[in-house]
Amino acid sequence: MTKLLVVVCALAVLNCICYAKELSRCELVTALRAQGFPEDKMRDWVCLVENESGRKTHKKSPRNKNGSYDYGLFQINDKYWCSNTSTPGKDCNVTCADLLTDDITKAATCAKKVFKRHGFMAWYGWRNHCNGKSLPDISKC
């Protein structure tokens, strides 16, 4: 039984890796526009995503100091925002696995909720690399 569990887990990890996507900057802009992100903050969102996840939809952070993890394109934290069970929950009413898919709809909806409550300051990637700094050029997108 243990060997079967190991094989199933290995296949699940390979499945995630095979379907993981790294977006180009313009693909990211297109996806964010499709999700209704405001154009006047688009460069901030692009900077945030580039510094949080490297534009990778499948990114899961190493364990944070408080024992939590960050998930997906926007690196949304599981302490308050997503559930680590198979049942959607916490403030975004999603599973953390929902935030790791190439369909960024749930991740985008959750990121907007985080932003509505805390602004960009909720993300260290934005604080440290975007706040008051030169933002990415998206003029060709």
N, C-alpha and C positions, 0 to 999 in steps of 0.2 A: 504494500500500500504506500509506503514512504517513497519508494522508487517511482511509482506512478505519479505521486504528488510533485516530485522534483521534475519529472518530464513535463507535466502539465504547466508548471510554473515557468520552466525554460521556454516552452513554446509560446506562452503568453508574453514573455519579455521579447522574444524574437518578433512576434506579431507587432508589438508596439514599435520596435525599432524599424521594422520594414515599412510601416505606415507613417513614421514620423516625417515631418516636413519642416524644412528651413526655408522661409520665405525670403525673396529678394526684397530690397527696400520698396520698390514700386509695387510688388505683389502685396506687401503689407499695407501700403497706402490704399490700394484698391480694396482690400478686405476691410479695412477700417471705415472707408467711405461707405461700403455696402452695409456695414453695421450701424451707420448713422452717426459716427463720431464727427464732431464739429470741425469744420475746415480751419477755423481760427486757432484751434488747439492741436491740429494734426501733427505739426512738427514736434510738439511736446510728447504726444502719444508715441510717435515713431522713436524718438529718443529714449523714452521710457522702455519700450519693448526691446530695442536694441541693447540697452544696458541691463535689462533684467533677464531676458531669455536668449539674447542673440538671434531673435526672430524664429526661434524653434518652438513649434507647437507642442512638442513632447517633453519639454524640459521640466525636470523635477530637481529641486535644489537639494544639496546636502542638508542634513539635520541642522536646524537653527539652534542657537544657544538655549532657547526655551523648549526645545524638543519638537517644535513644529516643522513643517515643510512648506515650500512654495511650489505652485503648480502652473504649468502651461506658459503660453505666450506672455501673459501679464504677471506671472509669478504670484499668483493669489494664494494667500496663506490659509492653511487648514485650521488654525486656531479658532477663527471666527467665521470664516466665509464658506468653506466646503466640508463635506462629510467624508471621512475615510471608510465609510461602510458602503454597502450596495444600495442604501436608501438615501435619496437626496435629503439634505438638511443644512443646518446652520443658516447664516444670514442670506446667502445667495440661493438657498434651497437647491443645491446641486451636489453631486458627488465630486470628489477631487479628480476622479477618472474622467468626468465630463469635461474637465478643463484641459485634458491632454489630447484632445482629438483635433484633426485637421479642420473640422467644422468649428469655427471659433464663435459661433453664436452665443453659446452659454457662457463662455469665458468673457466675451465682450459685454454681455449683459451684466455679469458680475463685476467686471472692472468699472463699468459706469456707476454701479451702486457704491463701490468702494470710493470712487472719485467724488460722488455726490456727498458722501459723509465726511471725507477727509482731504479731498483735493489730491494733487500730485504728491503732496508730502507723505502720503501713505507708503510710497515706494522709495526705498533707499537708492535704487538705481537712478531715479529721477533726481532725488535730492543731491546726490554726489556727482552726477555727470551732466545734468541738464539745467538745473536751477541756476539762472543767471549766466549760463554759458552759451556758446554758439550751438545752435540746434541744427539737425541734419537738413541738408538741401533736398527738397522733394519737388523742385520746380520742373523736373523732367518727368514727373509721375502724373 
